[in-house]
Amino acid sequence: MAKYTKEEIIARAKELANMIAETEEVDFFKRAEAHIHENQKVSTLISDIKGLQKQAVNLQHYGKPEALKKVEEKIASIEKELDEIPVVQDFKQSQVEVNELLQMIASTISNTVTDVVIESTGGDILRGETGAAANKGDSCGHEHEHSH
């Protein structure tokens, strides 16, 4: 019989999220984000890009491909300039690190769930099969023993 409800697990997930929010990675991300907002040059470049993107949408709508190409080139060159600013590089790096941490947590959870399911159904973890498949396909007749 089930021991935990979905609600209880979500409550635990929130606790985990609060722990994650207190990690080095998230701290670095928060600082990097703050530096981005404080940086006048970055703000200016970002608002330039937004303005050009609006122009691009209009030019696309009115079917002006040559003008559109010019605007897209301008956007690309401003983005390149942005990418060379150290606070922007820090911010991107911090995003990567937080994402890696979240990926690691998600895959740890899903791999562990899979292993537990396979084990509890008497399956073979190395072959990655559940007990139903392992017992059916095993014509040699020897039992899989699990030392617990």
Backbone hydrogen bonds in HBPLUS format (Angstrom, degrees):
<---DONOR---> <-ACCEPTOR-->    atom                        ^
c    i                          cat <-CA-CA->   ^        H-A-AA   ^      H-
h    n   atom  resd res      DA  || num        DHA   H-A  angle D-A-AA Bond
n    s   type  num  typ     dist DA aas  dist angle  dist       angle   num
A0009-ILE N   A0005-THR O   3.17 MM   4  6.54 156.5  2.23 149.3 155.5     1
A0010-ILE N   A0006-LYS O   2.89 MM   4  6.18 156.3  1.95 153.0 159.8     2
A0011-ALA N   A0007-GLU O   2.95 MM   4  6.20 151.1  2.04 145.3 153.3     3
A0012-ARG N   A0008-GLU O   3.04 MM   4  6.36 151.7  2.12 142.1 149.5     4
A0013-ALA N   A0009-ILE O   2.81 MM   4  6.11 151.1  1.90 146.4 155.4     5
A0014-LYS N   A0010-ILE O   2.94 MM   4  6.24 145.6  2.06 143.8 152.2     6
A0015-GLU N   A0011-ALA O   3.11 MM   4  6.49 149.1  2.21 141.5 149.7     7
A0015-GLU N   A0012-ARG O   3.04 MM   3  4.98 114.2  2.49  92.5 108.5     8
A0016-LEU N   A0012-ARG O   2.88 MM   4  6.22 157.9  1.93 152.1 158.3     9
A0017-ALA N   A0013-ALA O   2.82 MM   4  6.09 153.1  1.89 144.3 152.0    10
A0018-ASN N   A0014-LYS O   2.95 MM   4  6.24 151.9  2.03 145.5 152.4    11
A0019-MET N   A0015-GLU O   3.01 MM   4  6.39 146.9  2.13 144.5 153.8    12
A0019-MET N   A0016-LEU O   3.05 MM   3  5.00 117.1  2.46  93.3 109.0    13
A0020-ILE N   A0016-LEU O   2.87 MM   4  6.20 159.8  1.91 154.2 159.8    14
A0021-ALA N   A0017-ALA O   2.92 MM   4  6.17 149.9  2.01 145.3 153.5    15
A0022-GLU N   A0019-MET O   2.91 MM   3  5.27 148.6  2.01 106.3 116.4    16
A0023-THR N   A0020-ILE O   3.02 MM   3  5.34 155.7  2.08 121.7 119.8    17
A0027-ASP N   A0023-THR O   3.00 MM   4  6.21 154.3  2.06 148.1 156.3    18
A0028-PHE N   A0024-GLU O   2.84 MM   4  6.07 160.6  1.88 158.6 162.7    19
A0029-PHE N   A0025-GLU O   3.03 MM   4  6.28 154.0  2.10 141.5 148.9    20
A0030-LYS N   A0026-VAL O   2.89 MM   4  6.18 159.6  1.93 150.3 154.6    21
A0031-ARG N   A0027-ASP O   3.01 MM   4  6.30 163.2  2.03 152.5 156.8    22
A0032-ALA N   A0028-PHE O   2.89 MM   4  6.04 162.7  1.92 150.5 156.0    23
A0033-GLU N   A0029-PHE O   2.87 MM   4  6.06 156.0  1.92 150.4 157.1    24
A0034-ALA N   A0030-LYS O   2.99 MM   4  6.21 156.5  2.05 145.1 151.4    25
A0035-HIS N   A0031-ARG O   2.95 MM   4  6.25 158.2  2.00 152.2 157.8    26
A0036-ILE N   A0032-ALA O   3.05 MM   4  6.32 147.5  2.16 142.7 151.3    27
A0037-HIS N   A0033-GLU O   3.10 MM   4  6.46 158.0  2.15 149.9 154.8    28
A0038-GLU N   A0034-ALA O   3.02 MM   4  6.29 144.0  2.15 146.7 157.0    29
A0039-ASN N   A0035-HIS O   3.12 MM   4  6.14 126.2  2.43 137.5 149.5    30
A0039-ASN N   A0036-ILE O   3.21 MM   3  5.27 142.2  2.36  97.7 108.3    31
A0043-SER N   A0039-ASN O   3.02 MM   4  6.33 164.5  2.05 153.7 158.1    32
A0044-THR N   A0040-GLN O   2.94 MM   4  6.17 162.5  1.98 152.9 157.3    33
A0045-LEU N   A0041-LYS O   2.96 MM   4  6.21 169.2  1.97 154.3 156.8    34
A0046-ILE N   A0042-VAL O   2.87 MM   4  6.09 160.6  1.91 155.1 160.8    35
A0047-SER N   A0043-SER O   2.94 MM   4  6.20 158.7  1.99 150.0 155.6    36
A0048-ASP N   A0044-THR O   2.90 MM   4  6.16 149.4  1.99 148.8 158.2    37
A0049-ILE N   A0045-LEU O   2.94 MM   4  6.23 158.6  1.98 149.1 154.1    38
A0050-LYS N   A0046-ILE O   2.99 MM   4  6.30 160.7  2.03 148.7 153.7    39
A0051-GLY N   A0047-SER O   3.02 MM   4  6.20 158.0  2.07 145.3 150.6    40
A0052-LEU N   A0048-ASP O   2.96 MM   4  6.24 161.7  1.99 153.9 158.8    41
A0053-GLN N   A0049-ILE O   2.81 MM   4  6.04 151.0  1.89 152.4 161.1    42
A0054-LYS N   A0050-LYS O   3.09 MM   4  6.40 151.4  2.18 144.8 151.3    43
A0055-GLN N   A0051-GLY O   3.11 MM   4  6.49 158.0  2.16 146.0 151.8    44
A0056-ALA N   A0052-LEU O   2.83 MM   4  6.09 157.0  1.88 148.8 155.4    45
A0057-VAL N   A0053-GLN O   3.02 MM   4  6.30 155.1  2.08 147.4 152.6    46
A0058-ASN N   A0054-LYS O   3.12 MM   4  6.47 160.6  2.16 150.5 155.3    47
A0059-LEU N   A0055-GLN O   2.83 MM   4  6.11 166.3  1.85 160.8 164.6    48
A0060-GLN N   A0056-ALA O   2.89 MM   4  6.02 152.8  1.96 147.3 154.9    49
A0061-HIS N   A0057-VAL O   2.94 MM   4  6.12 157.8  1.99 145.3 151.7    50
A0062-TYR N   A0058-ASN O   2.87 MM   4  6.17 153.0  1.94 153.7 160.7    51
A0064-LYS N   A0059-LEU O   2.91 MM   5  5.24 159.4  1.95 149.5 153.5    52
A0063-GLY N   A0060-GLN O   3.13 MM   3  5.04 158.3  2.18 101.2 107.0    53
A0068-LEU N   A0064-LYS O   2.96 MM   4  6.07 157.0  2.02 154.8 162.2    54
A0069-LYS N   A0065-PRO O   2.92 MM   4  6.05 153.5  2.00 142.7 148.6    55
A0070-LYS N   A0066-GLU O   3.16 MM   4  6.54 155.5  2.22 148.2 154.0    56
A0071-VAL N   A0067-ALA O   3.04 MM   4  6.36 162.1  2.07 153.0 157.2    57
A0072-GLU N   A0068-LEU O   2.87 MM   4  6.13 161.1  1.90 154.6 160.1    58
A0073-GLU N   A0069-LYS O   2.94 MM   4  6.17 149.0  2.04 145.8 154.1    59
A0074-LYS N   A0070-LYS O   2.98 MM   4  6.31 153.8  2.05 147.3 154.5    60
A0075-ILE N   A0071-VAL O   2.92 MM   4  6.25 160.6  1.96 152.9 157.8    61
A0076-ALA N   A0072-GLU O   2.97 MM   4  6.19 163.4  2.00 145.9 150.2    62
A0077-SER N   A0073-GLU O   2.97 MM   4  6.25 152.7  2.05 147.0 154.2    63
A0078-ILE N   A0074-LYS O   2.99 MM   4  6.27 154.4  2.05 152.5 159.4    64
A0079-GLU N   A0075-ILE O   2.88 MM   4  6.15 158.8  1.93 154.8 161.3    65
A0080-LYS N   A0076-ALA O   2.99 MM   4  6.19 149.9  2.09 142.2 150.2    66
A0081-GLU N   A0077-SER O   3.04 MM   4  6.28 153.1  2.12 139.2 146.2    67
A0082-LEU N   A0078-ILE O   2.84 MM   4  6.16 156.2  1.90 151.1 157.7    68
A0083-ASP N   A0079-GLU O   2.94 MM   4  6.18 159.4  1.98 148.0 152.8    69
A0084-GLU N   A0081-GLU O   3.16 MM   3  5.36 143.7  2.29 100.2 110.6    70
A0085-ILE N   A0082-LEU O   2.99 MM   3  5.51 163.7  2.01 117.7 123.1    71
A0088-VAL N   A0085-ILE O   2.92 MM   3  5.42 129.5  2.19 114.3 127.9    72
A0089-GLN N   A0085-ILE O   3.09 MM   4  6.45 155.1  2.15 152.0 159.8    73
A0090-ASP N   A0086-PRO O   2.87 MM   4  6.16 159.6  1.91 155.4 160.8    74
A0091-PHE N   A0087-VAL O   2.98 MM   4  6.12 155.4  2.04 136.6 143.4    75
A0092-LYS N   A0088-VAL O   2.91 MM   4  6.20 163.7  1.94 153.7 157.0    76
A0093-GLN N   A0089-GLN O   2.90 MM   4  6.07 161.4  1.93 149.4 155.1    77
A0094-SER N   A0090-ASP O   2.81 MM   4  6.03 154.8  1.88 149.7 157.0    78
A0095-GLN N   A0091-PHE O   2.97 MM   4  6.28 146.5  2.08 145.7 154.7    79
A0096-VAL N   A0092-LYS O   3.04 MM   4  6.34 156.9  2.10 148.4 154.1    80
A0097-GLU N   A0093-GLN O   2.98 MM   4  6.32 157.9  2.03 150.3 156.1    81
A0098-VAL N   A0094-SER O   3.01 MM   4  6.22 160.4  2.05 147.4 152.1    82
A0099-ASN N   A0095-GLN O   2.93 MM   4  6.10 164.6  1.96 151.0 155.8    83
A0100-GLU N   A0096-VAL O   2.86 MM   4  6.11 155.5  1.92 149.3 156.2    84
A0101-LEU N   A0097-GLU O   3.02 MM   4  6.24 157.6  2.07 145.0 150.7    85
A0102-LEU N   A0098-VAL O   2.96 MM   4  6.27 161.7  2.00 153.4 157.9    86
A0103-GLN N   A0099-ASN O   2.83 MM   4  6.04 159.6  1.88 152.1 158.1    87
A0104-MET N   A0100-GLU O   2.90 MM   4  6.05 159.3  1.94 148.7 154.3    88
A0105-ILE N   A0101-LEU O   3.02 MM   4  6.30 157.9  2.07 149.0 154.5    89
A0106-ALA N   A0102-LEU O   2.91 MM   4  6.11 165.2  1.93 151.4 155.6    90
A0107-SER N   A0103-GLN O   2.82 MM   4  6.05 163.7  1.84 155.1 159.4    91
A0108-THR N   A0104-MET O   2.93 MM   4  6.03 152.3  2.01 143.5 151.6    92
A0109-ILE N   A0105-ILE O   3.00 MM   4  6.23 160.9  2.04 150.3 155.0    93
A0110-SER N   A0106-ALA O   2.97 MM   4  6.25 170.3  1.98 152.4 154.8    94
A0111-ASN N   A0107-SER O   2.82 MM   4  5.80 163.7  1.84 148.0 153.2    95
A0112-THR N   A0108-THR O   3.00 MM   4  5.96 157.9  2.05 142.8 149.2    96
A0113-VAL N   A0109-ILE O   2.97 MM   4  6.15 162.9  2.00 152.7 157.4    97
A0114-THR N   A0110-SER O   3.01 MM   4  6.17 164.4  2.04 146.5 150.8    98
A0115-ASP N   A0111-ASN O   2.93 MM   4  6.19 163.8  1.96 150.0 154.0    99
A0116-VAL N   A0112-THR O   2.92 MM   4  6.11 163.2  1.95 153.4 157.9   100
A0117-VAL N   A0113-VAL O   2.94 MM   4  6.15 161.0  1.98 153.8 158.9   101
A0118-ILE N   A0114-THR O   2.92 MM   4  6.15 168.0  1.93 156.1 159.3   102
A0119-GLU N   A0115-ASP O   2.86 MM   4  6.02 165.6  1.88 151.0 155.5   103
A0120-SER N   A0116-VAL O   2.84 MM   4  5.95 162.3  1.87 148.5 153.9   104
A0121-THR N   A0117-VAL O   3.04 MM   4  6.21 134.7  2.25 143.8 154.7   105
A0123-GLY N   A0118-ILE O   2.71 MM   5  4.86 154.0  1.78 165.2 156.0   106
A0122-GLY N   A0119-GLU O   2.98 MM   3  5.09 158.6  2.02 108.0 112.9   107
A0128-GLY N   A0124-ASP O   2.78 MM   4  5.88 120.5  2.14 141.6 159.6   108
A0129-GLU N   A0124-ASP O   3.31 MM   5  5.63 154.9  2.37 142.2 144.6   109
A0134-ALA N   A0130-THR O   3.04 MM   4  6.26 169.1  2.05 158.4 162.0   110
A0135-ASN N   A0131-GLY O   2.87 MM   4  5.87 171.3  1.87 159.2 160.5   111
A0136-LYS N   A0132-ALA O   3.26 MM   4  6.21 153.4  2.33 138.2 145.4   112
A0137-GLY N   A0133-ALA O   3.05 MM   4  6.09 166.5  2.06 152.3 155.8   113
